[in-house]
């Protein structure tokens, strides 16, 4: 068993805002959302997540680009929405940061 060396602390990342937009899912995960529903309807007795994941992964690999196109289009749509939400979030953060700097300068 490893012992922790006293005095060494793990570096922490700065806390992120709770209202920060989540990154969009990839085309594969959009496909898997749909595939899981279909797989459960066809195979209600199979409860293993690993089996569902393997079946979905093998089907995704076998799909042609034309079959993947709707999922890729949905991914692009979600990316655009994410970019809009991130721009709005960054503007809000910039305003809050500017207000905090002004209040810090007035205290000095």
C-alpha positions as CSV (number, residue, x, y, z in Angstrom):
1,X,0.0,0.0,0.0
2,X,1.3,3.4,-0.9
3,X,1.7,6.0,1.7
4,X,1.0,9.6,1.0
5,X,4.0,11.9,1.3
6,X,3.1,14.7,3.7
7,X,3.2,18.2,2.3
8,X,2.3,17.2,-1.3
9,X,-1.1,18.4,-2.4
10,X,-2.9,17.5,-5.5
11,X,-3.3,20.5,-7.8
12,X,-6.8,21.5,-8.2
13,X,-8.5,23.0,-11.2
14,X,-10.4,26.2,-10.7
15,X,-14.0,25.6,-10.0
16,X,-16.3,25.8,-13.0
17,X,-19.6,27.6,-12.9
18,X,-22.5,25.4,-12.4
19,X,-24.4,26.9,-15.3
20,X,-21.7,26.2,-17.9
21,X,-23.2,24.5,-20.9
22,X,-22.3,20.8,-21.3
23,X,-20.4,19.7,-24.4
24,X,-22.5,18.1,-27.2
25,X,-22.5,14.4,-27.7
26,X,-20.8,12.8,-30.6
27,X,-22.6,11.1,-33.5
28,X,-21.8,7.7,-32.0
29,X,-23.5,8.5,-28.7
30,X,-26.5,10.0,-30.5
31,X,-26.7,6.6,-32.3
32,X,-26.3,4.7,-29.1
33,X,-29.3,6.6,-27.5
34,X,-31.5,5.3,-30.2
35,X,-29.9,1.8,-30.4
36,X,-30.3,1.2,-26.7
37,X,-34.0,1.7,-26.9
38,X,-34.4,-0.6,-29.9
39,X,-32.1,-3.2,-28.4
40,X,-34.1,-3.3,-25.1
41,X,-37.4,-3.7,-27.0
42,X,-36.0,-6.6,-29.0
43,X,-34.1,-8.2,-26.1
44,X,-35.9,-7.4,-22.8
45,X,-34.1,-10.3,-21.0
46,X,-30.6,-8.8,-21.6
47,X,-29.7,-6.4,-18.8
48,X,-25.9,-6.2,-19.3
49,X,-24.6,-2.8,-20.3
50,X,-21.5,-4.5,-21.8
51,X,-23.6,-6.6,-24.1
52,X,-25.6,-3.6,-25.3
53,X,-22.4,-1.5,-25.8
54,X,-20.7,-4.3,-27.8
55,X,-23.7,-4.8,-30.0
56,X,-24.0,-1.1,-30.6
57,X,-20.3,-0.7,-31.3
58,X,-20.3,-3.5,-33.8
59,X,-23.4,-2.2,-35.6
60,X,-21.8,1.3,-35.8
61,X,-18.7,-0.1,-37.3
62,X,-20.7,-1.9,-40.0
63,X,-22.8,1.1,-40.9
64,X,-21.9,3.0,-44.1
65,X,-21.4,6.8,-44.2
66,X,-24.8,7.2,-45.7
67,X,-26.4,5.4,-42.7
68,X,-24.4,7.5,-40.3
69,X,-25.3,10.8,-42.0
70,X,-28.4,11.6,-39.9
71,X,-26.4,11.1,-36.7
72,X,-23.6,13.3,-38.0
73,X,-26.1,16.0,-39.0
74,X,-27.6,15.9,-35.5
75,X,-24.1,16.2,-34.0
76,X,-23.4,19.3,-36.1
77,X,-26.7,20.8,-35.1
78,X,-25.9,20.2,-31.4
79,X,-22.4,21.7,-31.9
80,X,-23.9,24.9,-33.2
81,X,-26.3,25.1,-30.3
82,X,-23.4,24.5,-27.9
83,X,-21.4,27.3,-29.5
84,X,-24.3,29.7,-29.1
85,X,-24.8,28.7,-25.5
86,X,-21.0,29.0,-24.8
87,X,-20.8,32.5,-26.4
88,X,-23.7,33.6,-24.2
89,X,-22.1,32.0,-21.1
90,X,-18.7,33.7,-21.9
91,X,-20.4,37.1,-22.2
92,X,-22.1,36.6,-18.9
93,X,-18.9,35.6,-17.2
94,X,-17.0,38.6,-18.7
95,X,-19.6,41.0,-17.3
96,X,-19.4,39.4,-13.9
97,X,-15.6,39.5,-13.9
98,X,-15.6,43.1,-15.0
99,X,-18.0,44.0,-12.1
100,X,-15.9,42.2,-9.6
101,X,-12.7,44.0,-10.8
102,X,-14.5,47.3,-10.4
103,X,-15.7,46.5,-6.9
104,X,-12.2,45.3,-6.0
105,X,-10.7,48.6,-7.3
106,X,-13.2,50.7,-5.4
107,X,-12.3,48.9,-2.1
108,X,-8.6,49.6,-2.5
